[in-house]
């Protein structure tokens, strides 16, 4: 599901705490890349998928 994706936290500029996760998919054959912002919400299915990905031994990159 996240093969070759860049997955990293996004920090809130006021609190300096992680507020979401940015998932950037690799470019397709037309050179277009898709990105999505995933809230840190346990009820969000995309967040649940990322947590499962982490449980498989992957790591979310720290925010810039």
N, C-alpha and C positions, 0 to 999 in steps of 0.2 A: 504493500500500500504506500509506503513512504520511501521506496527504493530511489536512491540518488537525490532525495530531497534535502534541502537545507532547513533545519528545524531549530529555532532559537527563541529564547524568551524576549519579550518586549517589556521594558520598565516604564512605570508611571514617572513622568518627569518631576512631579511634585513630591511624591513619597519615596521615590527610588526603589520601589518594590515591584516585583514581577506582576504584570497585569494581564498578559496574554502570551500566546505562543504564535509566532509567525512561521508558516509552512510555505516554502517556496519550491515549487515543482520544477524539474529540469525543462529546458526548452523543447518544444515539439518540433516536428519536421519543418514547420514554417518559421521557426525561430521565436516562437511565442512562449513565454513562461507564465504559469498561473501561480498566484499566491493567495493564501487565505489566513485570516487572523482567527485564532481559536481562543475563546475566553477560558479562564481557569475555573470552570464550572463543572462539578462532578456529574451533573445531569446532562451535559453536552456530549453527544455521541462522538464528535470529532476529538474532544478531550479524552474521552474514554479510550479511543483508538490509539492516541498518542501514549497514554499511560500503559497500554498493553505493549506497545512498541518499546517503551523504556523497560518494561518488565522482561522483555526478550534480550536485554543487554545493551540497548542503544542509549545514547545520551543526548539530552537537549542542550544545545550550546547556550552559553551565557549571553546576555544582551550586550550590545555594543556600548 
